Amino acid sequence: MSKYNHFFFGTMLNKLTFYLLKFFWVILSIIPLWILYPISDFFALILYYLIRYRRKVVRKNLTTCFPEKSEKEIVNIEKKFYRFFTDMFLEATKLFTYSEKQIMKRMQFVNYEEINAAIRQGKSISLFLGHYGNWEWVSSMALWVDKNITASQIYQRLHNEATDRLIRQNRKKMGVHCVEMAQTLRWIDFQKQANKVSVTGYIADQSPRKREVRHFLPFLNHNIPVLTGAEKICKRYGFEAFYIEVKRLKRGYYKAEVIKIHPNPASLPDFELTKIYYQFLEKTIRQNPEYYLWTHKRFKYEKL
């Protein structure tokens, strides 16, 4: 097969995969959550007991992060996590069909007026959040802030092209631009040169690649490498810095509180803003650890 034919069939396969995924995604988004949640319970049991999806990773993460907890407590958190994990996947599909009124009812933001006050002063915003609660629904924050801004979310491109495209479309429904991590600085520079006020979200608890590790911080009984790009941008451009603390009130309902990390991020020593963010995130996780994403190997490059 020639390179051209290989490229053509590869492109067609990606398109077909995308449209099939989108078809099932839309079908799921139409089904009411009260019907989807029993389905979620069933798949959580399948993942946990039959497929045992990343059970060893989850168990290791929980036991090393919470050495003070008994095995019974760890298993309890573990089971609750898998139930939430499948819930969140099904909840994420709802962005395709929920109206603005529906999503604003289910994902409510508290203290967002402080962000609007900064926007009206011409200040751009950096939002720090983690893989906690329904981070997909956090993209609906664009509905709560002033409309004369550019709302964006920095994300790490997924390896599967069809899934990546679907996720980007899903987030865009709420008026959020998805910007690849590698393009962050170029995107911010473009907004500044165009004199646009921006609100940019960073899911900042991702692990850097080994060759990019520059700094370590304490987090959940580990000493982990951290991404510091969000802090550097915040300080370089004089952006305001806020932490988004997500709480799950009950199935299908969340509250996200906007908390100012520091009144003057540019005045802080290097890495201090990132350190404060991780302290906020750890406090959130310890309150209800089952709502954090435990399936990733976040501590593989730990500094001992």
C-alpha positions as CSV (number, residue, x, y, z in Angstrom):
1,M,0.0,0.0,0.0
2,S,1.4,3.4,-1.0
3,K,1.9,6.2,1.6
4,Y,-1.0,8.1,0.0
5,N,-3.4,5.2,0.3
6,H,-2.2,4.5,3.9
7,F,-2.9,8.2,4.8
8,F,-6.3,8.2,3.0
9,F,-7.5,5.0,4.8
10,G,-6.1,6.2,8.1
11,T,-8.0,9.5,7.7
12,M,-11.2,7.8,6.7
13,L,-10.9,5.4,9.7
14,N,-10.4,8.3,12.1
15,K,-13.5,10.0,10.7
16,L,-15.6,6.9,10.9
17,T,-14.5,6.3,14.5
18,F,-15.3,9.9,15.4
19,Y,-18.8,9.8,14.0
20,L,-19.5,6.4,15.6
21,L,-18.3,7.8,19.0
22,K,-20.3,10.9,18.5
23,F,-23.4,8.9,17.7
24,F,-23.2,6.9,20.9
25,W,-22.3,10.1,22.8
26,V,-25.3,11.9,21.6
27,I,-27.6,8.9,22.3
28,L,-26.3,8.8,25.9
29,S,-26.7,12.6,26.2
30,I,-30.4,12.3,25.4
31,I,-31.1,9.6,28.0
32,P,-32.1,11.2,31.4
33,L,-29.6,10.9,34.2
34,W,-32.1,9.0,36.4
35,I,-32.0,6.2,33.8
36,L,-28.2,6.5,33.2
37,Y,-27.2,6.2,36.9
38,P,-28.4,2.5,37.3
39,I,-26.4,1.8,34.1
40,S,-23.5,3.6,35.7
41,D,-23.8,1.4,38.8
42,F,-23.7,-1.7,36.6
43,F,-20.6,-0.7,34.7
44,A,-18.9,0.4,37.9
45,L,-19.3,-3.2,39.2
46,I,-18.0,-4.6,35.8
47,L,-14.9,-2.3,35.9
48,Y,-14.2,-3.0,39.5
49,Y,-14.8,-6.8,39.9
50,L,-14.7,-8.2,36.4
51,I,-12.3,-6.1,34.2
52,R,-10.5,-4.8,37.3
53,Y,-9.6,-1.7,35.4
54,R,-6.4,-0.2,36.9
55,R,-7.3,-1.7,40.3
56,K,-3.6,-2.0,41.2
57,V,-2.9,1.6,40.3
58,V,-5.8,2.9,42.2
59,R,-5.0,0.8,45.3
60,K,-1.4,1.8,45.3
61,N,-2.3,5.5,44.9
62,L,-4.8,5.4,47.8
63,T,-2.6,3.4,50.2
64,T,0.4,5.6,49.7
65,C,-1.6,8.9,49.8
66,F,-3.5,7.9,52.9
67,P,-1.2,5.6,55.0
68,E,-3.2,6.5,58.1
69,K,-6.3,4.8,56.7
70,S,-7.1,1.1,57.3
71,E,-7.5,-1.4,54.5
72,K,-11.3,-1.3,55.0
73,E,-11.3,2.5,54.6
74,I,-9.2,2.3,51.5
75,V,-11.5,-0.3,49.9
76,N,-14.5,1.8,50.7
77,I,-13.0,4.8,49.0
78,E,-11.9,2.6,46.1
79,K,-15.5,1.4,45.4
80,K,-17.0,4.8,45.8
81,F,-14.4,6.1,43.3
82,Y,-15.3,3.6,40.6
83,R,-19.0,4.5,41.0
84,F,-18.1,8.1,40.6
85,F,-15.8,7.4,37.7
86,T,-18.6,5.8,35.6
87,D,-21.0,8.5,36.7
88,M,-18.7,11.3,35.5
89,F,-18.3,9.7,32.1
90,L,-22.1,9.6,31.6
91,E,-22.6,13.1,33.1
92,A,-20.0,14.5,30.6
93,T,-22.2,13.5,27.7
94,K,-24.9,15.9,28.9
95,L,-22.9,18.9,27.7
96,F,-24.1,17.9,24.2
97,T,-27.8,18.4,24.9
98,Y,-28.1,20.4,28.1
99,S,-29.4,24.0,27.7
100,E,-27.5,26.8,29.5
101,K,-30.3,26.8,32.1
102,Q,-30.0,23.1,32.8
103,I,-26.2,23.1,33.2
104,M,-26.2,26.2,35.3
105,K,-28.7,24.5,37.6
106,R,-26.5,21.4,38.0
107,M,-23.1,23.1,38.1
108,Q,-23.4,26.2,40.2
109,F,-20.5,28.7,40.7
110,V,-20.1,30.6,44.0
111,N,-18.1,33.8,44.4
112,Y,-17.7,34.2,40.6
113,E,-18.6,37.9,41.0
114,E,-14.9,38.5,42.1
115,I,-13.8,37.3,38.7
116,N,-16.3,39.6,36.9
117,A,-15.0,42.5,39.0
118,A,-11.5,41.8,37.8
119,I,-12.6,41.4,34.2
120,R,-14.3,44.9,34.4
121,Q,-11.0,46.3,35.5
122,G,-9.4,44.9,32.3
123,K,-7.6,42.1,34.2
124,S,-7.2,38.6,32.7
125,I,-7.7,35.5,34.9
126,S,-5.9,32.2,35.4
127,L,-8.1,29.5,36.9
128,F,-6.3,26.6,38.6
129,L,-8.3,23.3,39.1
130,G,-7.6,19.6,39.4
131,H,-9.0,16.3,38.1
132,Y,-11.5,16.5,40.9
133,G,-15.3,16.3,40.7
134,N,-16.8,16.8,37.2
135,W,-14.0,18.9,35.6
136,E,-15.8,18.6,32.2
137,W,-18.8,20.5,33.6
138,V,-16.4,23.2,34.9
139,S,-16.2,24.4,31.3
140,S,-19.7,25.8,31.8
141,M,-18.1,28.6,33.9
142,A,-18.0,30.6,30.7
143,L,-21.8,31.0,31.2
144,W,-21.3,32.8,34.6
145,V,-18.7,35.4,33.7
146,D,-18.9,38.5,31.6
147,K,-19.4,37.8,27.8
148,N,-16.8,40.3,26.5
149,I,-13.9,38.0,27.3
150,T,-12.1,35.0,25.7
151,A,-12.7,31.8,27.7
152,S,-10.3,28.9,27.1
153,Q,-9.0,25.7,28.7
154,I,-5.5,24.4,28.3
155,Y,-5.5,20.7,27.7
156,Q,-3.2,17.8,26.9
157,R,-4.0,16.4,23.4
158,L,-5.3,12.8,23.6
159,H,-3.5,10.1,21.6
160,N,-6.8,8.9,20.0
161,E,-7.7,11.6,17.4
162,A,-11.4,10.7,17.3
163,T,-11.8,10.9,21.1
164,D,-9.7,14.1,21.2
165,R,-12.0,15.8,18.7
166,L,-15.1,14.7,20.5
167,I,-13.8,16.1,23.8
168,R,-13.0,19.4,22.2
169,Q,-16.5,19.6,20.7
170,N,-18.0,18.8,24.0
171,R,-16.2,21.6,25.8
172,K,-16.8,24.1,23.0
173,K,-20.6,23.8,23.5
174,M,-20.2,26.1,26.6
175,G,-18.2,28.7,24.8
176,V,-14.7,27.5,25.8
177,H,-11.8,27.3,23.4
178,C,-9.6,24.2,23.8
179,V,-5.9,25.1,23.6
180,E,-3.2,22.4,23.4
181,M,-0.7,22.7,26.2
182,A,2.2,23.2,23.7
183,Q,0.4,26.2,22.2
184,T,-0.3,27.9,25.6
185,L,2.2,30.7,25.4
186,R,1.4,31.5,21.8
187,W,-2.3,31.6,22.6
188,I,-1.8,34.0,25.6
189,D,0.5,36.2,23.6
190,F,-2.2,36.4,20.8
191,Q,-4.8,37.5,23.3
192,K,-2.6,40.1,24.8
193,Q,-1.6,41.6,21.5
194,A,-5.3,41.8,20.5
195,N,-6.0,43.6,23.8
196,K,-8.5,40.9,24.8
197,V,-9.3,40.1,28.4
198,S,-9.0,36.3,28.9
199,V,-10.1,33.7,31.4
200,T,-8.0,30.6,31.0
201,G,-8.4,27.3,32.9
202,Y,-5.5,25.0,33.8
203,I,-6.0,21.5,35.0
204,A,-2.7,21.9,36.7
205,D,-2.2,18.6,38.5
206,Q,-1.0,16.7,35.5
207,S,2.5,15.2,35.7
208,P,5.2,16.7,33.5
209,R,7.2,14.5,31.2
210,K,10.4,13.3,32.9
211,R,12.7,15.5,30.7
212,E,10.6,18.5,31.6
213,V,10.7,18.1,35.4
214,R,12.0,21.4,37.0
215,H,10.5,21.4,40.5
216,F,9.1,19.1,43.1
217,L,6.4,19.8,45.8
218,P,4.8,17.9,48.6
219,F,1.3,16.5,47.7
220,L,-0.7,13.8,49.4
221,N,2.3,12.2,51.2
222,H,4.5,12.3,48.1
223,N,7.1,14.6,46.7
224,I,6.0,15.1,43.1
225,P,7.2,16.9,40.0
226,V,4.8,19.7,39.0
227,L,3.9,21.7,36.0
228,T,4.8,25.4,36.5
229,G,3.8,26.9,33.2
230,A,0.5,28.3,34.6
231,E,2.4,30.1,37.4
232,K,4.9,31.5,35.0
233,I,2.3,32.9,32.7
234,C,0.3,34.3,35.6
235,K,3.4,36.2,36.9
236,R,4.7,37.2,33.5
237,Y,1.5,38.9,32.4
238,G,0.2,40.0,35.8
239,F,-2.9,37.8,35.7
240,E,-5.2,37.2,38.6
241,A,-5.1,33.7,40.0
242,F,-8.1,31.7,41.3
243,Y,-8.6,28.2,42.5
244,I,-11.8,26.4,41.6
245,E,-12.9,24.1,44.5
246,V,-15.5,21.6,43.2
247,K,-17.9,19.9,45.6
248,R,-20.3,17.2,44.6
249,L,-23.6,17.9,46.4
250,K,-25.3,14.7,45.1
251,R,-25.5,12.8,41.9
252,G,-25.7,15.2,39.0
253,Y,-25.3,18.3,41.1
254,Y,-22.1,20.2,41.9
255,K,-21.0,23.5,43.4
256,A,-17.8,25.2,42.4
257,E,-16.4,27.9,44.6
258,V,-14.0,30.5,43.2
259,I,-11.2,31.2,45.6
260,K,-8.5,33.8,45.1
261,I,-5.1,32.1,45.5
262,H,-3.2,35.3,46.3
263,P,-3.9,39.0,45.9
264,N,-0.6,39.6,44.0
265,P,0.8,36.5,42.3
266,A,3.6,38.4,40.7
267,S,5.0,39.3,44.1
268,L,5.5,35.7,45.1
269,P,8.8,33.8,45.0
270,D,9.2,31.2,42.2
271,F,7.0,28.1,42.6
272,E,5.1,29.6,45.6
273,L,1.8,30.1,43.6
274,T,2.0,26.4,42.4
275,K,2.6,25.3,46.0
276,I,-0.4,27.2,47.3
277,Y,-2.6,25.7,44.5
278,Y,-1.5,22.2,45.5
279,Q,-2.3,22.9,49.2
280,F,-5.8,23.9,48.2
281,L,-6.2,20.8,46.0
282,E,-5.0,18.5,48.7
283,K,-7.4,20.0,51.2
284,T,-10.2,19.4,48.7
285,I,-9.2,15.8,48.0
286,R,-8.9,14.9,51.7
287,Q,-12.5,16.0,52.3
288,N,-13.9,13.5,49.8
289,P,-11.1,11.5,48.1
290,E,-13.5,9.3,46.0
291,Y,-14.0,12.3,43.6
292,Y,-10.4,12.5,42.5
293,L,-9.0,10.7,39.4
294,W,-7.0,7.9,40.9
295,T,-6.5,5.8,37.8
296,H,-3.4,7.7,36.6
297,K,0.2,7.0,37.7
298,R,0.7,10.5,39.2
299,F,3.5,9.6,41.5
300,K,5.8,7.6,39.1
301,Y,8.5,10.3,39.1
302,E,8.4,11.0,42.8
303,K,11.5,12.5,44.4
304,L,12.4,10.3,47.4
